[in-house]
Amino acid sequence: MPDHIYSRVRFFSGENVPLELHKARMVQRIHLRPVRERLEIINLAGNNTFLLPNRDVFLDMLTDSGVNAMSEAQYAAMLLADDSYAGSETFYRLEKTVREFFGTPYFLPAHQGRACENILATTYVRPGTEVITNFHFTTTKAHITRLGGSVYEAVRDGATVTDSAEPFKGDFDLAKLKARVRKLGRDKIAFVRVELGTNLIGGQPVSLSNLKKVSEFSRKEGLKVVIDASLLADNLYFIKTREKAYERKPLNEIVLEISSHADIVYFSGRKLGCARGGGIAVRSEEDYRLMRDLVPLFEGFLTYGGMSVREMEAINVGLRETLDVDTISQTPIFVEALGEMLTAKGVPVVKPYGGLGCHLDAMKFVPHVPQERYPSGALAVAVYLAGGVRGMERGTLSEQRGEDGSETLSDMELLRLAVPKRVFSLSQMKYVADRVGWLYEHRDLIGGLLFAEEPKTLRFFLGRLKPDGDWQRKLVDAFLKDMPSGL
Ligand SMILES: Cc1ncc(COP(=O)(O)O)c(C=O)c1O
């Protein structure tokens, strides 16, 4: 008997409907601005969806980070938090949960995922060393390069092919990994990093069988294995549903097996645990001691690490809830539903559908916009104009320029429409598909973007851009023809 119901409830009509296994008991009013206002607003925001005020966003699909719907048990736990600087009971509860969850004896708290990356990079990255990873993440890479290190990607061939049937596109190519280790030698490698639910290639999972091989090889070579478990929940779901050997294995055992292949596991508690915080689970006392002193220096005392005790209580409960398949199924089945609706309209989306969100393939959506004009950034602006929907650019704009100022053209140009856990309804997903479908029919009107103000580091967060030509006005006029109310 399967231990879940999400895939066993069938609609008599035969329709494939993602069924919510929760009910909303607290809601937030959202506002849809008319299209002319949206045009003004996005330009005031420097054509960067990060700079949009939330009051002007109808559906916020920027990210799943810190904006997932929490459970009633999480809210209840927050009331029981022990608010003390040192020795908080709340910390000990979270520490115990992390130990049991990952099977690791040591835990270091941090205020969010990138803080863990700072601590890891500061401890292990030296100028001239390299981190080998399946695929980089923006903040991870920024911390590594900040310290004079570099990142080498050893992801499998085909990982960046958007229309694919490969179930584990986040897997390492073992031959690439081995060749790189042979070429550089152990001393030049800071650590091997495995990112679960690989973010920048479209929330694509890593298989446990691949992780095992990567870990066995790396450890034999004397290399440290670090897992970024921020997107563990989605990856766990895909291991359970796509990797035959784990179909019947309880989720807690799968997590323990994943973690057994790492020396260090870190996570953003804004994603894993559905609250706001982060932490590093450590296997050896030596690694723990190497990193420990950085926590009070950068984060806060060792028993809170920059997190509020209330958030720690919520993460504590959230981690335990990750071990319920019905709970972790909700994002992937909604991503799939949105993906299917978009595909039916001919919109190019990343396949197989991953976790985290639905990813539009901007290179196919707006092939006439060159990468130097930021096609995924332009698509993010166009989607906001077409529906008040806020997505996140994941392409060349999210890259850092080379030392000589040249653009680093991204392997993929994606617009991520994140599906935060348990936040949106099916009718809202239908609305997104409808407006993106409309945009796809008018895709020829979309033009590129140019920087008006470009920060040196992580430029996608705060950079301001302007449209290349007056394509936005033409797009708005076309919208008003079809939707005269402007809504
Ligand atoms: C895979 C991955 N690693 C690290 C981070 C950084 O976490 P945070 O946003 O909590 O700093 C993120 C956040 O999006 C992520 O997706």
Ligand as a Chemical Component Dictionary entry (heavy atoms), coordinates in Angstrom:
data_LIG
# 
_chem_comp.id                   LIG 
_chem_comp.type                 NON-POLYMER 
_chem_comp.pdbx_formal_charge   0 
_chem_comp.three_letter_code    LIG 
# 
loop_
_chem_comp_atom.comp_id 
_chem_comp_atom.atom_id 
_chem_comp_atom.alt_atom_id 
_chem_comp_atom.type_symbol 
_chem_comp_atom.charge 
_chem_comp_atom.model_Cartn_x 
_chem_comp_atom.model_Cartn_y 
_chem_comp_atom.model_Cartn_z 
_chem_comp_atom.pdbx_ordinal 
LIG C1 C1 C 0 20.279 25.895 -4.511 1  
LIG C2 C2 C 0 20.375 27.114 -3.665 2  
LIG N1 N1 N 0 21.448 27.305 -2.890 3  
LIG C3 C3 C 0 21.562 28.395 -2.117 4  
LIG C4 C4 C 0 20.608 29.374 -2.088 5  
LIG C5 C5 C 0 20.792 30.603 -1.248 6  
LIG O1 O1 O 0 19.898 30.603 -0.197 7  
LIG P1 P1 P 0 19.374 31.979 0.470  8  
LIG O2 O2 O 0 18.514 32.650 -0.537 9  
LIG O3 O3 O 0 18.630 31.524 1.687  10 
LIG O4 O4 O 0 20.567 32.775 0.807  11 
LIG C6 C6 C 0 19.482 29.220 -2.873 12 
LIG C7 C7 C 0 18.441 30.270 -2.892 13 
LIG O5 O5 O 0 17.714 30.470 -3.821 14 
LIG C8 C8 C 0 19.354 28.059 -3.696 15 
LIG O6 O6 O 0 18.304 27.871 -4.488 16 
# 
loop_
_chem_comp_bond.comp_id 
_chem_comp_bond.atom_id_1 
_chem_comp_bond.atom_id_2 
_chem_comp_bond.value_order 
_chem_comp_bond.pdbx_ordinal 
LIG C1 C2 SING 1  
LIG C2 N1 SING 2  
LIG C2 C8 DOUB 3  
LIG N1 C3 DOUB 4  
LIG C3 C4 SING 5  
LIG C4 C5 SING 6  
LIG C4 C6 DOUB 7  
LIG C5 O1 SING 8  
LIG O1 P1 SING 9  
LIG P1 O2 DOUB 10 
LIG P1 O3 SING 11 
LIG P1 O4 SING 12 
LIG C6 C7 SING 13 
LIG C6 C8 SING 14 
LIG C7 O5 DOUB 15 
LIG C8 O6 SING 16 
# 
